[in-house]
Amino acid sequence: ARHASPPDGGWGWMIVAGCFLVTICTRAVTRCISIFFVEFQAYFGQDYARTAWIHSIVDCATMLCAPLGSLISNRVSCQVGIMLGGLLASAGLILSSFATSLEHLYFSLGVLTGLGFALCYSPAIAMVGKYFNKRKALAYGIAMSGSGIGTFILAPVVQLLIEQFSWHGALLILGGFVLNLCVCGALMRPIALKEDHKTAPEFLEQDYVPEAQKRDLKRMSICSPLIKVWSHECLCYCSWKEYDFLLMPDFMVLAVSVLFMAYGCSPLFVYLVPYALSAGVSHHQAAFLMSILGVIDIIGNITFGWLTDRRCLKKHRHFCYLFAVGMDGLCCLFLPVLQTFPLLVPFSFTFGYFDGAYVTLIPVVTADVVGTSSLSSALGVVYFLHAIPYLVSPPVAGWLVDTTGSYTASFLLCGFSMIFSSTLLSFARLAKKVKRTHLRSLTNDTGTKQHIWTNGAIAYSVTAELDQKDVEFLAADTNSYSNR
Protein backbone atom coordinates (compact mmCIF):
# COMPACT_ATOMS: atom_id res chain seq x y z
CA ALA A 1 0.00 0.00 0.00
CA ARG A 2 1.15 3.51 -0.75
CA HIS A 3 1.10 5.86 2.25
CA ALA A 4 0.12 9.51 1.92
CA SER A 5 2.65 10.41 4.62
CA PRO A 6 5.16 8.60 6.87
CA PRO A 7 3.26 6.50 9.47
CA ASP A 8 5.32 7.83 12.43
CA GLY A 9 5.06 4.52 14.23
CA GLY A 10 3.97 0.93 13.69
CA TRP A 11 6.65 -1.02 11.86
CA GLY A 12 8.68 2.17 11.90
CA TRP A 13 9.84 1.32 15.42
CA MET A 14 11.25 -1.96 14.10
CA ILE A 15 13.08 0.09 11.47
CA VAL A 16 14.50 2.22 14.30
CA ALA A 17 15.59 -0.97 16.11
CA GLY A 18 17.26 -2.26 12.94
CA CYS A 19 19.06 1.04 12.37
CA PHE A 20 20.09 1.01 16.05
CA LEU A 21 21.78 -2.39 15.53
CA VAL A 22 23.34 -1.20 12.27
CA THR A 23 25.00 1.76 14.02
CA ILE A 24 26.32 -0.60 16.72
CA CYS A 25 27.82 -2.97 14.17
CA THR A 26 29.28 -0.21 11.99
CA ARG A 27 30.14 3.01 13.81
CA ALA A 28 30.75 1.47 17.26
CA VAL A 29 33.01 -1.23 15.81
CA THR A 30 34.89 1.42 13.79
CA ARG A 31 35.48 3.47 16.95
CA CYS A 32 36.73 0.40 18.82
CA ILE A 33 39.40 -0.14 16.16
CA SER A 34 41.31 2.64 17.97
CA ILE A 35 41.74 0.21 20.89
CA PHE A 36 43.73 -2.03 18.53
CA PHE A 37 45.98 0.94 17.60
CA VAL A 38 48.65 0.31 20.26
CA GLU A 39 48.54 -3.45 19.60
CA PHE A 40 49.05 -3.01 15.85
CA GLN A 41 51.85 -0.51 16.41
CA ALA A 42 53.70 -2.83 18.79
CA TYR A 43 53.15 -6.00 16.73
CA PHE A 44 54.22 -4.56 13.36
CA GLY A 45 56.77 -2.06 14.74
CA GLN A 46 55.47 0.92 12.74
CA ASP A 47 55.10 4.64 13.53
CA TYR A 48 51.88 6.55 14.30
CA ALA A 49 51.24 7.77 10.76
CA ARG A 50 51.47 4.36 9.05
CA THR A 51 49.37 2.64 11.71
CA ALA A 52 46.72 5.36 11.57
CA TRP A 53 46.02 4.54 7.90
CA ILE A 54 44.06 1.45 9.04
CA HIS A 55 41.39 3.49 10.82
CA SER A 56 41.47 6.11 8.07
CA ILE A 57 40.80 3.59 5.31
CA VAL A 58 37.90 2.03 7.22
CA ASP A 59 36.23 5.41 7.70
CA CYS A 60 37.08 6.57 4.19
CA ALA A 61 35.73 3.41 2.52
CA THR A 62 32.55 3.61 4.61
CA MET A 63 31.84 7.17 3.55
CA LEU A 64 33.32 7.02 0.03
CA CYS A 65 31.06 4.10 -0.92
CA ALA A 66 27.96 5.55 0.80
CA PRO A 67 26.44 6.58 -2.59
CA LEU A 68 26.89 2.97 -3.71
CA GLY A 69 24.86 1.85 -0.70
CA SER A 70 22.15 4.36 -1.60
CA LEU A 71 22.20 3.23 -5.24
CA ILE A 72 21.76 -0.45 -4.36
CA SER A 73 19.02 0.49 -1.88
CA ASN A 74 17.15 2.57 -4.48
CA ARG A 75 17.61 0.26 -7.46
CA VAL A 76 17.42 -3.21 -5.86
CA SER A 77 16.37 -3.31 -2.21
CA CYS A 78 17.44 -1.88 1.12
CA GLN A 79 17.26 -5.40 2.56
CA VAL A 80 19.58 -6.86 -0.08
CA GLY A 81 22.09 -4.02 0.29
CA ILE A 82 22.36 -4.32 4.08
CA MET A 83 22.63 -8.12 4.03
CA LEU A 84 25.35 -7.97 1.37
CA GLY A 85 27.17 -5.32 3.41
CA GLY A 86 27.01 -7.50 6.52
CA LEU A 87 28.63 -10.42 4.69
CA LEU A 88 31.42 -8.22 3.30
CA ALA A 89 32.14 -6.52 6.65
CA SER A 90 32.25 -9.85 8.49
CA ALA A 91 34.55 -11.34 5.86
CA GLY A 92 36.90 -8.35 6.18
CA LEU A 93 37.19 -8.67 9.97
CA ILE A 94 37.71 -12.44 9.81
CA LEU A 95 40.44 -12.07 7.17
CA SER A 96 42.05 -9.33 9.28
CA SER A 97 42.53 -11.78 12.15
CA PHE A 98 45.06 -13.63 9.94
CA ALA A 99 46.97 -10.48 8.92
CA THR A 100 50.76 -10.66 8.66
CA SER A 101 51.41 -7.04 7.61
CA LEU A 102 49.89 -3.58 7.73
CA GLU A 103 49.20 -3.79 3.99
CA HIS A 104 47.05 -6.87 4.65
CA LEU A 105 45.06 -4.88 7.23
CA TYR A 106 44.77 -1.94 4.83
CA PHE A 107 42.83 -4.17 2.42
CA SER A 108 40.89 -6.50 4.71
CA LEU A 109 40.08 -4.29 7.69
CA GLY A 110 40.18 -1.07 5.69
CA VAL A 111 38.72 -1.58 2.22
CA LEU A 112 36.61 -4.74 2.59
CA THR A 113 35.11 -4.00 6.00
CA GLY A 114 34.63 -0.33 5.12
CA LEU A 115 32.80 -1.27 1.92
CA GLY A 116 30.52 -3.59 3.87
CA PHE A 117 29.73 -0.86 6.38
CA ALA A 118 28.97 1.56 3.52
CA LEU A 119 26.32 -0.74 2.05
CA CYS A 120 24.57 -0.84 5.43
CA TYR A 121 24.92 2.59 6.99
CA SER A 122 23.26 5.21 4.76
CA PRO A 123 20.35 2.98 3.54
CA ALA A 124 19.43 2.08 7.15
CA ILE A 125 19.48 5.75 8.19
CA ALA A 126 17.42 6.78 5.16
CA MET A 127 14.76 4.16 6.00
CA VAL A 128 14.14 5.84 9.36
CA GLY A 129 13.47 9.13 7.54
CA LYS A 130 10.90 7.42 5.31
CA TYR A 131 8.92 6.03 8.28
CA PHE A 132 8.95 9.18 10.45
CA ASN A 133 8.07 12.83 10.00
CA LYS A 134 6.64 14.43 13.16
CA ARG A 135 8.92 12.44 15.46
CA LYS A 136 11.81 12.23 13.05
CA ALA A 137 14.49 13.74 15.31
CA LEU A 138 13.51 11.49 18.23
CA ALA A 139 13.53 8.41 15.98
CA TYR A 140 16.98 9.35 14.69
CA GLY A 141 18.16 10.03 18.23
CA ILE A 142 17.21 6.50 19.31
CA ALA A 143 18.58 4.90 16.13
CA MET A 144 21.90 6.78 16.19
CA SER A 145 22.37 6.11 19.91
CA GLY A 146 23.49 2.65 18.87
CA SER A 147 26.88 4.17 18.16
CA GLY A 148 27.22 5.35 21.76
CA ILE A 149 25.74 2.25 23.40
CA GLY A 150 27.90 0.04 21.20
CA THR A 151 31.03 1.98 22.11
CA PHE A 152 30.15 1.88 25.81
CA ILE A 153 29.72 -1.91 25.75
CA LEU A 154 32.29 -2.90 23.12
CA ALA A 155 35.24 -0.79 24.33
CA PRO A 156 35.85 -2.76 27.58
CA VAL A 157 34.78 -6.01 25.92
CA VAL A 158 37.29 -5.55 23.09
CA GLN A 159 40.03 -4.71 25.61
CA LEU A 160 39.15 -7.91 27.51
CA LEU A 161 39.13 -9.96 24.30
CA ILE A 162 42.56 -8.61 23.34
CA GLU A 163 43.94 -9.60 26.74
CA GLN A 164 42.38 -13.09 26.58
CA PHE A 165 42.77 -14.01 22.90
CA SER A 166 45.22 -11.38 21.50
CA TRP A 167 44.15 -8.99 18.75
CA HIS A 168 43.86 -11.91 16.29
CA GLY A 169 41.12 -13.61 18.31
CA ALA A 170 39.40 -10.31 19.10
CA LEU A 171 39.04 -9.48 15.40
CA LEU A 172 37.74 -13.00 14.68
CA ILE A 173 35.02 -12.64 17.34
CA LEU A 174 34.10 -9.16 16.05
CA GLY A 175 33.72 -10.69 12.58
CA GLY A 176 31.09 -13.07 13.91
CA PHE A 177 29.36 -10.28 15.79
CA VAL A 178 29.10 -8.08 12.68
CA LEU A 179 27.13 -10.84 10.90
CA ASN A 180 24.15 -9.49 12.84
CA LEU A 181 23.92 -6.88 10.09
CA CYS A 182 22.18 -9.55 8.01
CA VAL A 183 19.47 -9.73 10.67
CA CYS A 184 19.14 -5.93 10.59
CA GLY A 185 18.69 -6.04 6.83
CA ALA A 186 15.77 -8.47 7.16
CA LEU A 187 13.89 -5.89 9.29
CA MET A 188 14.04 -3.14 6.64
CA ARG A 189 10.60 -3.53 5.09
CA PRO A 190 10.21 -1.13 2.12
CA ILE A 191 7.55 1.59 2.23
CA ALA A 192 5.98 3.48 -0.67
CA LEU A 193 5.17 7.16 -0.13
CA LYS A 194 3.21 9.38 -2.51
CA GLU A 195 6.00 11.98 -2.21
CA ASP A 196 8.40 9.50 -3.84
CA HIS A 197 6.38 9.68 -7.05
CA LYS A 198 5.97 13.46 -7.30
CA THR A 199 9.13 13.79 -9.38
CA ALA A 200 7.99 11.40 -12.11
CA PRO A 201 8.51 12.84 -15.61
CA GLU A 202 5.44 14.64 -16.89
CA PHE A 203 5.84 13.23 -20.38
CA LEU A 204 5.11 9.76 -18.99
CA GLU A 205 1.61 10.93 -18.06
CA GLN A 206 0.97 13.37 -20.90
CA ASP A 207 1.41 13.28 -24.64
CA TYR A 208 4.92 11.94 -25.13
CA VAL A 209 3.35 8.63 -26.23
CA PRO A 210 -0.44 8.36 -26.73
CA GLU A 211 -2.30 6.29 -24.14
CA ALA A 212 -3.34 3.64 -26.64
CA GLN A 213 0.22 3.36 -27.93
CA LYS A 214 1.53 3.11 -24.35
CA ARG A 215 -0.72 0.11 -23.74
CA ASP A 216 0.39 -1.50 -26.99
CA LEU A 217 4.05 -0.89 -26.22
CA LYS A 218 3.74 -2.48 -22.80
CA ARG A 219 2.44 -5.67 -24.41
CA MET A 220 5.30 -5.90 -26.87
CA SER A 221 8.08 -8.33 -25.95
CA ILE A 222 10.68 -6.85 -28.33
CA CYS A 223 11.84 -3.28 -27.65
CA SER A 224 11.31 -0.93 -30.56
CA PRO A 225 13.53 2.11 -31.18
CA LEU A 226 10.77 4.32 -29.74
CA ILE A 227 10.81 2.34 -26.47
CA LYS A 228 14.62 2.58 -26.33
CA VAL A 229 14.55 6.37 -26.76
CA TRP A 230 11.71 6.77 -24.27
CA SER A 231 13.45 4.57 -21.69
CA HIS A 232 16.76 6.40 -22.12
CA GLU A 233 15.16 9.83 -21.65
CA CYS A 234 13.13 8.58 -18.70
CA LEU A 235 16.23 7.14 -17.03
CA CYS A 236 18.25 10.33 -17.57
CA TYR A 237 15.40 12.48 -16.24
CA CYS A 238 14.89 10.32 -13.13
CA SER A 239 18.63 10.17 -12.47
CA TRP A 240 18.88 13.96 -12.71
CA LYS A 241 15.85 14.51 -10.47
CA GLU A 242 17.38 12.14 -7.93
CA TYR A 243 20.44 14.40 -7.56
CA ASP A 244 19.09 17.85 -8.45
CA PHE A 245 19.56 18.90 -4.80
CA LEU A 246 23.30 19.22 -5.55
CA LEU A 247 22.63 22.68 -7.04
CA MET A 248 20.73 23.95 -3.99
CA PRO A 249 22.75 26.74 -2.27
CA ASP A 250 21.73 25.51 1.19
CA PHE A 251 23.00 22.01 0.41
CA MET A 252 26.28 23.36 -1.02
CA VAL A 253 27.00 25.26 2.20
CA LEU A 254 26.08 22.23 4.29
CA ALA A 255 28.40 20.06 2.17
CA VAL A 256 31.40 22.38 2.62
CA SER A 257 30.82 22.60 6.37
CA VAL A 258 30.64 18.79 6.56
CA LEU A 259 34.13 18.55 5.04
CA PHE A 260 35.66 20.60 7.86
CA MET A 261 33.56 18.94 10.53
CA ALA A 262 34.61 15.46 9.36
CA TYR A 263 38.27 16.48 9.33
CA GLY A 264 38.05 17.66 12.94
CA CYS A 265 36.11 14.81 14.52
CA SER A 266 37.94 11.76 13.16
CA PRO A 267 41.43 11.94 14.77
CA LEU A 268 40.09 12.14 18.31
CA PHE A 269 38.58 8.66 18.14
CA VAL A 270 41.90 7.33 16.85
CA TYR A 271 44.20 9.09 19.32
CA LEU A 272 42.18 9.43 22.54
CA VAL A 273 43.39 6.06 23.88
CA PRO A 274 47.06 6.54 22.80
CA TYR A 275 47.02 10.10 24.19
CA ALA A 276 45.64 8.88 27.53
CA LEU A 277 48.31 6.15 27.68
CA SER A 278 51.05 8.71 26.95
CA ALA A 279 49.70 10.83 29.84
CA GLY A 280 50.20 7.92 32.25
CA VAL A 281 46.67 6.52 32.26
CA SER A 282 46.36 2.71 32.51
CA HIS A 283 45.01 0.58 29.66
CA HIS A 284 41.74 -0.13 31.44
CA GLN A 285 41.23 3.54 32.30
CA ALA A 286 41.91 4.52 28.68
CA ALA A 287 39.33 2.00 27.48
CA PHE A 288 36.97 3.35 30.15
CA LEU A 289 37.33 6.84 28.65
CA MET A 290 36.02 5.45 25.37
CA SER A 291 33.15 3.82 27.28
CA ILE A 292 32.26 7.12 28.96
CA LEU A 293 32.37 8.88 25.60
CA GLY A 294 30.08 6.19 24.20
CA VAL A 295 27.45 6.23 26.94
CA ILE A 296 27.26 10.04 27.04
CA ASP A 297 27.01 9.90 23.25
CA ILE A 298 23.72 8.05 23.82
CA ILE A 299 22.37 10.82 26.04
CA GLY A 300 23.33 13.38 23.39
CA ASN A 301 21.58 11.33 20.68
CA ILE A 302 18.30 10.95 22.51
CA THR A 303 18.03 14.28 24.37
CA PHE A 304 18.95 16.39 21.34
CA GLY A 305 16.62 14.30 19.20
CA TRP A 306 13.76 14.84 21.66
CA LEU A 307 14.50 18.54 22.19
CA THR A 308 14.69 19.42 18.50
CA ASP A 309 11.33 17.76 17.93
CA ARG A 310 9.74 20.29 20.32
CA ARG A 311 7.77 23.05 18.64
CA CYS A 312 9.99 25.80 20.08
CA LEU A 313 13.21 24.29 18.64
CA LYS A 314 11.96 22.54 15.52
CA LYS A 315 12.60 25.64 13.39
CA HIS A 316 16.11 26.03 14.83
CA ARG A 317 17.60 22.63 14.03
CA HIS A 318 20.40 24.20 12.00
CA PHE A 319 21.41 26.35 14.94
CA CYS A 320 21.37 23.35 17.30
CA TYR A 321 23.54 21.42 14.84
CA LEU A 322 26.16 24.15 14.43
CA PHE A 323 26.17 24.81 18.20
CA ALA A 324 26.96 21.13 18.88
CA VAL A 325 29.75 21.09 16.27
CA GLY A 326 31.26 24.28 17.70
CA MET A 327 31.23 22.90 21.25
CA ASP A 328 33.08 19.77 20.13
CA GLY A 329 35.66 22.02 18.50
CA LEU A 330 36.17 23.90 21.78
CA CYS A 331 36.63 20.59 23.61
CA CYS A 332 39.43 19.63 21.21
CA LEU A 333 41.18 22.97 21.83
CA PHE A 334 41.28 22.32 25.59
CA LEU A 335 42.32 18.66 25.34
CA PRO A 336 46.15 19.22 25.24
CA VAL A 337 46.12 20.70 28.77
CA LEU A 338 44.23 17.71 30.23
CA GLN A 339 46.98 15.37 31.38
CA THR A 340 45.35 13.23 34.08
CA PHE A 341 42.48 10.73 34.22
CA PRO A 342 40.25 12.92 36.47
CA LEU A 343 40.58 15.74 33.91
CA LEU A 344 40.03 13.50 30.90
CA VAL A 345 36.74 12.16 32.31
CA PRO A 346 34.91 15.55 32.01
CA PHE A 347 36.32 15.89 28.51
CA SER A 348 34.82 12.51 27.53
CA PHE A 349 31.49 13.60 29.01
CA THR A 350 31.37 16.91 27.12
CA PHE A 351 32.77 15.75 23.80
CA GLY A 352 30.62 12.61 23.83
CA TYR A 353 27.42 14.54 24.50
CA PHE A 354 27.82 17.04 21.68
CA ASP A 355 29.17 14.38 19.32
CA GLY A 356 25.96 12.44 19.83
CA ALA A 357 23.98 15.64 19.34
CA TYR A 358 25.32 16.63 15.93
CA VAL A 359 25.49 13.04 14.63
CA THR A 360 21.76 12.77 15.33
CA LEU A 361 21.05 16.06 13.57
CA ILE A 362 23.03 15.35 10.37
CA PRO A 363 20.21 13.33 8.72
CA VAL A 364 17.55 15.63 10.21
CA VAL A 365 19.19 18.79 8.86
CA THR A 366 19.80 17.07 5.50
CA ALA A 367 16.13 16.09 5.31
CA ASP A 368 15.09 19.66 6.11
CA VAL A 369 17.26 20.92 3.25
CA VAL A 370 16.45 18.39 0.47
CA GLY A 371 13.15 16.79 1.53
CA THR A 372 12.23 13.17 2.23
CA SER A 373 12.08 12.00 -1.39
CA SER A 374 15.79 12.78 -1.97
CA LEU A 375 16.97 11.87 1.53
CA SER A 376 18.62 8.55 0.66
CA SER A 377 20.64 10.05 -2.19
CA ALA A 378 21.49 13.19 -0.20
CA LEU A 379 22.70 11.17 2.78
CA GLY A 380 24.84 9.13 0.40
CA VAL A 381 26.46 12.36 -0.81
CA VAL A 382 26.84 13.79 2.73
CA TYR A 383 28.53 10.65 4.00
CA PHE A 384 30.58 10.49 0.80
CA LEU A 385 31.93 13.95 1.68
CA HIS A 386 33.22 12.49 4.97
CA ALA A 387 35.50 10.15 3.02
CA ILE A 388 38.50 12.34 2.15
CA PRO A 389 38.70 14.07 5.56
CA TYR A 390 38.40 10.69 7.28
CA LEU A 391 41.16 9.32 5.06
CA VAL A 392 43.55 12.26 5.47
CA SER A 393 43.06 13.59 9.00
CA PRO A 394 44.32 10.65 11.17
CA PRO A 395 47.59 10.21 9.19
CA VAL A 396 48.12 13.98 9.20
CA ALA A 397 47.55 14.02 12.96
CA GLY A 398 49.94 11.06 13.32
CA TRP A 399 52.57 12.87 11.23
CA LEU A 400 52.25 15.90 13.49
CA VAL A 401 52.69 13.67 16.55
CA ASP A 402 55.78 12.01 15.01
CA THR A 403 57.22 15.40 14.01
CA THR A 404 56.48 17.48 17.11
CA GLY A 405 56.61 14.74 19.72
CA SER A 406 53.25 15.81 21.24
CA TYR A 407 49.54 15.73 20.47
CA THR A 408 49.00 19.49 20.87
CA ALA A 409 49.22 20.49 17.20
CA SER A 410 46.96 17.62 16.13
CA PHE A 411 44.19 18.44 18.60
CA LEU A 412 44.37 22.20 17.92
CA LEU A 413 44.00 21.59 14.19
CA CYS A 414 40.95 19.40 14.84
CA GLY A 415 39.38 22.01 17.11
CA PHE A 416 39.84 24.92 14.70
CA SER A 417 38.50 22.82 11.82
CA MET A 418 35.24 22.06 13.64
CA ILE A 419 34.84 25.65 14.81
CA PHE A 420 35.32 26.86 11.23
CA SER A 421 32.61 24.39 10.09
CA SER A 422 30.20 25.83 12.65
CA THR A 423 31.13 29.43 11.82
CA LEU A 424 30.64 28.85 8.09
CA LEU A 425 27.09 27.60 8.64
CA SER A 426 26.39 30.51 10.99
CA PHE A 427 27.45 33.12 8.43
CA ALA A 428 25.50 31.36 5.68
CA ARG A 429 22.32 31.37 7.76
CA LEU A 430 22.91 35.01 8.72
CA ALA A 431 23.46 36.04 5.08
CA LYS A 432 20.27 34.25 4.06
CA LYS A 433 18.30 36.01 6.79
CA VAL A 434 19.71 39.44 5.80
CA LYS A 435 18.87 38.83 2.15
CA ARG A 436 15.34 37.77 3.03
CA THR A 437 14.86 40.89 5.16
CA HIS A 438 16.21 43.09 2.35
CA LEU A 439 13.83 41.56 -0.22
CA ARG A 440 10.91 41.98 2.17
CA SER A 441 11.72 45.65 2.70
CA LEU A 442 12.17 46.12 -1.06
CA THR A 443 8.78 44.52 -1.62
CA ASN A 444 7.16 46.83 0.90
CA ASP A 445 8.77 49.91 -0.67
CA THR A 446 7.60 48.86 -4.12
CA GLY A 447 4.11 48.24 -2.82
CA THR A 448 3.94 51.88 -1.68
CA LYS A 449 5.08 53.26 -5.05
CA GLN A 450 2.43 51.37 -6.99
CA HIS A 451 -0.21 53.82 -5.77
CA ILE A 452 1.79 56.75 -7.15
CA TRP A 453 2.78 55.50 -10.58
CA THR A 454 0.01 54.50 -12.94
CA ASN A 455 1.89 53.83 -16.16
CA GLY A 456 1.77 50.10 -16.90
CA ALA A 457 5.39 49.80 -18.10
CA ILE A 458 6.73 51.66 -15.09
CA ALA A 459 4.60 49.61 -12.72
CA TYR A 460 5.97 46.36 -14.16
CA SER A 461 9.58 47.52 -13.96
CA VAL A 462 9.15 48.56 -10.34
CA THR A 463 7.65 45.21 -9.41
CA ALA A 464 10.37 43.16 -11.09
CA GLU A 465 11.50 41.96 -7.66
CA LEU A 466 7.98 40.92 -6.63
CA ASP A 467 6.50 37.48 -7.14
CA GLN A 468 4.04 36.71 -9.95
CA LYS A 469 0.89 37.21 -7.85
CA ASP A 470 1.97 40.72 -6.83
CA VAL A 471 2.72 41.60 -10.48
CA GLU A 472 -0.70 40.39 -11.64
CA PHE A 473 -2.43 42.31 -8.85
CA LEU A 474 -0.55 45.52 -9.69
CA ALA A 475 -1.29 45.14 -13.41
CA ALA A 476 -5.01 44.70 -12.72
CA ASP A 477 -4.98 47.73 -10.42
CA THR A 478 -3.25 49.82 -13.12
CA ASN A 479 -5.74 48.77 -15.83
CA SER A 480 -8.74 49.59 -13.66
CA TYR A 481 -7.28 53.05 -12.93
CA SER A 482 -6.74 53.69 -16.70
CA ASN A 483 -10.35 52.66 -17.48
CA ARG A 484 -11.58 55.18 -14.93
Secondary structure by P-SEA (a helix, b strand, c coil): ccccccccccaaaaaaaaaaaaaaacaaaaaacccaaaaaaaaacccccccaaaaaaaaaaaaaaaaaaaaaaacccaaaaaaaaaaaaaaaaaaaaacccaaaaacccccaaaaaaaaccaaaaaaaaaacccaaaaaaaaaaaaaaaaaacaaaaaaaaaaaccaaaaaaaaaaaacaaaaaaaabbbbbbcccccccccccccccccaaaaaaaaacccccaaaaaaaaaaaaaaaaaaccccccaaaaaaaaaaaaaaaacccccccaaaaaaaacccaaaaaaaaaaaaaaaaaaaaaaaaaaacccccccaaaaaaaaaaaaaaaaaaccccccaaaaaaaaaaaaaaaaaaaaaaaaaaaaaccccaaaaaaaaaaaaaaaaaaccaaaaaaaaaacccaaaaaaaaaaaaaaaaaaaaaaaaaaaaaaaaaaaaaaaaaaaccccccaaaaaaaaccccaaaaaaaaaaaaaaaac
